[in-house]
Each structure stands twice: as C-alpha cells, then as structure tokens.
Amino acid sequence: MQQADGDLAPGERTLRVFEIASNTGDVDLTNKIQITSRDEIGQLARSFDHMIGRLREALALVERRTTPR
C-alpha cells in the first residue's frame, strides 16, 4: 500500500497519486493507495484505487480462462 496523503501538501499529494497511476500504466497492479483525505485529491486517489482493483480482477479472469487445464 502506498501513502498518497497524510502529512503531504495538496500539490505533493497530487504528484504522489500521479506517480502511482503512472506505475500502474507500466502494468504494476499491486499498488493500493492509502487514502484518508476527503477532498478532490482523495476522490481522485479512490478512483484510481478502484480502477486498479477492477483491472486486477479482469486480469485474473483472463488468466483463469486462458490457463491450460
């Protein structure tokens, strides 16, 4: 789990969420963003976290369907 807020300023939190999202673009679906803020940055982080979870589920489904038995 990666910290996206806490003691960071809003601009730093934005950059941290962007960094985590960029890593996800490199097919790293292991990231989970720790979110405590309820502002726009927190909403953005939760959206990315949800997207990563859905991508993880889709990948697992594809792997199950394509694995030889």
N, C-alpha and C positions, 0 to 999 in steps of 0.2 A: 504494500500500500504506500502510495506516495503522498506526501504532505502538500496540499495546494493552498492552505491558508494558515491560520494561526497567527503568528506574530508578523507576518508579511504585510507590507503596504498593498493597497489595491492594485497598483501597477505591477508590483512584483508577483502578486497572485495571478494576474492575467498572464504574465510571461510564463509562470510555472504551469498553468493549465495548457497554454500553447505548447510548451515543451513536451508535456505528457502526451498531448494529442499528436504531435509530430512523431514521437516514438511509436505511437500506435499505427501511424501510416507506414512504418517500417515493419509491420506485422508483429509487433510486440503486444499481444493481447493479455499479458499478465498484469498490466498496470491496473490499479484501482486507486482512485483519487480519494483521499480523506477530506471530507467536506464538513465544515461547521458553520460557515457564514451563510446568511440568507439573502445576501444582496445579489446583484446581477452576476458577479463573478461566481458565486456559489451555485446559481442556477445554471450557468454555463458548464461548470465542473460536473454537476449532477447529470447534465445532458450528455456530456462526453462519457461519463462513467456508465450511464445506461446504454449508450451506443456500443461501448467496448464489451459490455456484458452480452448484448444481442449478437455481436459479431462472434464472440466466443461460442455461444450456443449454436450459431449457424455453422461454424467450422466443425464443431463436434458432430453435428448431424451429418455433414458431408463426409467426414471421416468414417462414421459408422456405416453409412450407405455404400462407401467405396472400398471398405476393407474386405479382402477376400476371406471367405469362411472355410 
